[in-house]
Amino acid sequence: MQELRELYQSVILDHNRTPRNFEKPEGANREAHGHNPLCGDRIDVFARVDDGVLRDVGFQGSGCAISKASASLMTEAVKGKPLADVERLFEGFHRIVTADARAPVDTAQIGKLGVLAGVREFPMRVKCATLAWHTLRAALEGGKDATTE
């Protein structure tokens, strides 16, 4: 269990310090703004969707390490995937981070994103981890804003 916590912390710190896809991709045709009023996290997600595939995705904004790391990991996981697969990843990720902290974790369907399962031990931080995901979903649904109230 200690090794898992250390991995969790290491991945969060790495993606916070050097976030992947921290940019507005060229040709983005979808975007949404997300806000977590509880801690002040703000994120903009930009996506380029063509023929039902999320061809490119990026984000910009500011927030806590968990919020930024989750956005970074999310963009790596969803880039190049059909929208149906993106939705399945969203559902799987959301299910794992909101599950009871004592429940066993099966991260097979979400891969590297499973490292964020540790946030479920800190219920106030779940909204930080899911903000980017809700914002991406809003962008893909037509540019609505997202909030984690």
ABEGO torsion letter per residue (X at the ends): XAAAAAAAAAAAAAAAABBBGBBBBBGBABBBBBBBAAAGBBBBBBBBBBGGBBABBBBBEBEBAAAAAAAAAAAAAABGBBAAAAAAAAAAAAAAAABBAABBBBAAAAEAAAAAAAAAABAAAAAAAAAAAAAAAAAAAGGBBBBAX
